[in-house]
Amino acid sequence: MNHSHAQLESFLAGARAGVGASDLHGSVTGYLCGGGAAAHGELLKALELDVEEGEPRRQLEARLEDLVLECRAALDDAQLGFQPLLPDAARPLPERADALVEWCRGFLGGFGLAHARQAGDLTAEGSEVLHDFGTIAGSELSCGESEEDERSLMEVSEFVRVGALVLHAEIAGRRADSTSPGRGVN
């Protein structure tokens, strides 16, 4: 099931998950990019999401499993088709800018929870990407509805998209190197 931002936002609100769609997608993406892996049903705990027991929790766990599969497939896509889950382009520009900030916050949280740095230091490029994500996450992107603002948001969104792919490739490459025959653990 491919999630749209609006569908996931509606579902999360109904489940009273206390997290928005962009934040959650960023968290899942960051967790995966950071090398995180959680057994079925453990992702809520790994991402430290507090959801009431019973049916709402089961539904959210199922939705998260789908989201993980989608994120993993997109991050592994040879065509580099990964996209952060953000509101549709028809939504107001300030709303989309806020969602990008939330996505970066979620990404950093998920990446940190995966303990990626325990596997070794990041390259200078990977560290710079994380630093820039932190700058975006700590920002309040002010924008109107001008064409220039639209272009700027598209550029920042593209940077975030590529940055996530860079970090994913870096961590995935490190894991592959450490598990290759004849290679030691880094």
N, C-alpha and C positions, 0 to 999 in steps of 0.2 A: 504494500500500500504506500503510494507516494503521498507525503504530507504536504499540504499547502500551509502557508503561515496562518491564514485565517482559520482553517480547520483545526490545526493544532492549538491555536490560541483559544478557540471555543471549547475544545475538549479539556484543556488545562484549567480553564475558568470553571467549567462544570465539575471537574474533579477536585476543585479547591486545592490545587497543587502548590499555589503560592509562588509560581514561577511562570514567566512568559515564554512564548514559543521561541523567540530569538535567543533568549538566555539559555533555555534548555538545549536547543540545537547547538549553540556555542559550547555548552558544557559537555555534551556528548562528543562533539567533534574534538574539543580539546583533550578530553579523556582518551579518545582513540589515538589522536596525534601524539600524545604523551606516552603511548605504549600501554595504556590501561586495558585490562581485559577483566570482565566480570562474568561469573557463571550466570546462567539463566535465573532471573529473579533477584539478582544481587546488585543490579545497577542502581536502583533507588538508594540502597544503602551506600554504595560506593560514591555516588554523587551527593550524598547527605541530604536527600529530599525527604521531607516528613509528610507522609500522606496517611490518612486514617486507614485502619485495617479494613478488610472485607472487600466488597466488590470494587469500590473506587481504586483501591490499591492494585487489585488484580488487573483491572482495565488499564491502569497507568503502566504497570509492568509490561503488559502485552504491547502497548503502544510504544514504550521505550525499546523493546526488543525489535520492533519494526523499524524504528528510527535508527537504531544502531546498525542494522543490516543495510539500510539506505545510505547512511553516512559512510560505512565501510566500503560499500560498492562504489560510491562516488569518489572517495579518496583514492581508491585503487584503480579507478578508471584510467586506462591508457590515454584516453582523449582529453584528460584533465577537465572533466565535466563537473567537478565539485563546485557547488555554490552555497554560500551561507544562506540559511533560511531566514528571509526578510520579508516584510510586507510587499505586496504586489506594487508594481510601478504606478498604478492608478491611485495609490494612497498618497496623502499629502507628504511632501518632502521632509518636513520636520519629524513626522512620525517615522519615516524610513531611516532618518539620521539617528534618532533615538534608538531604534531597533538595532542598528549597526553597533552603537556603543554598548548596548546590552549584550549583543552577540559576543563582542570582544571580552566583556567582563566574564561571561559564562565560559568562554574558551580558556581564559587564564585560570579560572577556578578549576575547570576539568583537567587542564594540563597539569596544574599543581597537584591535584589529587592523584594523578597517575604516577607521581614521583619519577618523572622522566629524568630528572637530573641525577638520580641514584645510579642510572645506567652509564653515566659519564657526562662530561661537560658537553654542551652544545658547541657547534662551530660558531665562529664570529657572526656568520650570516643568520644562524638560528637564534642566537642571543639577541641580535639586532631586531629580528622579527618580533620576538617576545617583548622587547623593550618598546617597540613601536605599538604593539597591541596594547601594552600598558598605558601608553600615552593616549591612545584612542579611548580606551576604557575609562580613563580618568577625565575625559573631555566632555564638554557639553557642546556638541556640534550645532552652532547656530546657523540657520539658513532660512532663506525665504523661499520663494517659488520661482526664482530666476533661472534662466538657462545655464548661467555660469555656476550657480549653486548645484544644479542638477548634474552638471559635468563633474564638478568637484566631488560630489557624493559617489558618482560612478567610479571615479579614480580611486577613492579611498576603499570602496567596496572591492574593486579589482585587486588592490594591494592586499587586502585582508584575505581574499580568496587564494591568491598565489602564496601568501605567507603561510596559510594553513597547509597548503600542499608541500611547501618547502619543509616545514617542521615534520609533517607526516613522513616524507621521503627520508629525512635525516634520521628519525627514530626508527623507522622500519628498516632502513639500511643498516643501522647499528645492530638491530636485533638479528637481521639476516647474517651479518658478519660474525656475530657471536655464536650462531648456531651452525655455521658452515663446517663441514668436515675438515679437520686439520687446523682449525682456528681455535684459539683460546677465547675464553670469555673476557670481554673488555672490562 
